[in-house]
């Protein structure tokens, strides 16, 4: 198959998987407690990732000297953030949750300036400012409509984004040579065990109350979101530029919003929808390199 079509197929796959993940989490948590459902998600995903590590000949264990990161990744990249995400969807719609999480590139950029000494260009700073202001307006508007429940859900999603961003930056600094499947396989299994123990300790788990739709949603999260999304995004990064891959963060919230509106009738306000334009534009501005902007200006001048 032509590389162009492979890239397009991978791009669409990532956007669809990430976009549908939020609705799946909303359905899963309808009858399954959030900690237990997250545990099941990773319990399903981890054996598949172990098999893939053998197929792609990637080590299962972290390299010597970095094995302490296995537990850190399990707890702070998988267990806590993903539980916060799905718990947050008990209070807010899948569409709004996806909008908050779409700001992950912004959070990573902020953490990179704090921990890695990244210096922002003027263009990135402007994009960062636009994105933050737009998100603030969206959340302020939605919280004014939804009240305390929306505040709890939004806070849970925001905390998940912050923890994820910090872990991403720390891993880039200390473990950037670790293969992607190695990074996911064993930590996700450890996370599932830790979450199962936590769930049995703090949640009332009534298996008989689990609906078929919630169980199917958890299975979808385990197989497609936790495995398919990882493999597709990794392959997309191999066959395209990092900028092209990052465009997925602009598309998947639109997919999630559309699905939420069609399936559950939940839709954000008209003002918030309009504010998506500057929000996504700000995120895009932080990802475009100054060289690309200069080239586009020269092209326009030449015309």
C-alpha positions, 0 to 999 in steps of 0.5 A: 500500500502507498505510504500516503494511504497508510499515513491517512489510514493511521491518522483516521484510525487514531482520531476515531479511536481517541474520539470514541474512547470518551464515549466508551468511558462514559458508558463503562462508568454507567454501571461499573465503578471507575476504579474497577472499570479502569482495572479491567481495562488494563487487565484486558490490554496488558496480555495483548501488549505482552504478545505484541512485545514478542511479535515486535521483539521489544523487551518486556522489562525496563532496562537495568538502572531504570526499572524503578520507573516501571512502578512510577509509570504504572501508578502515575501514568496509568492507574491514577490519571486514567481513573481520574478520567473515567471518574470525571465522566460521571459528572461531565459529558464525554465531549467536554472531557475530550476538550479538556484532554485535548490540551495535553500538548499545552500541559506538556509544553508548560511542564517542559519549560518547568522541568526541561528548561524549554524556551518558548518562542513568541509564536508558542507563547501566543498560542499558549495564551490563546489556548488557555484563555479559550479553555477558561472561557469554555469551562467558565461558561459550562460550569455556570450552566452545570454547577458543582458536578461539572466542577468536580468532573472538570477538576478530575480531568484537569488533574489527570492532564497535569499528572500525565504531562508531568510523567511524559516530561519526566519519562522523556528526560529519564527513559526516552530510549524505552520502546513504546510497547515496553513502556506500556505492557508491564506497567499497565498490568501492574496498574491493573493489579493495584487498581483491583486491590484498591477497588475491592478496598474502597468500592462496592463492586456488584458484578450482577449490576454490570450492564452488557453495554458497560462491559462491552465499553470496557472491552473496547477500552482495553483492546482498541483504546489501550492497544489499538490507539498506542500501536496506531499512534506509534506507527503514525509517528514513524511514517509521518512528522511529529507535527502531523501526528499531533494534529490528532489532538485537534480532531479527536475532540470534534469526533467525541463532541459529535458522538456525544451529541448523537448518542446521548444528546449532550452538547456544550453551549453554542458559545463554547462551540464557537470558542473551540475555534481559538482553542484549537487554533492556539494548540495548533500554533504551539505545534507549528515550527517557526520555520514552517510559518516562515516558509508559508509567508514566503510562499504567499509573498511569491504568489 
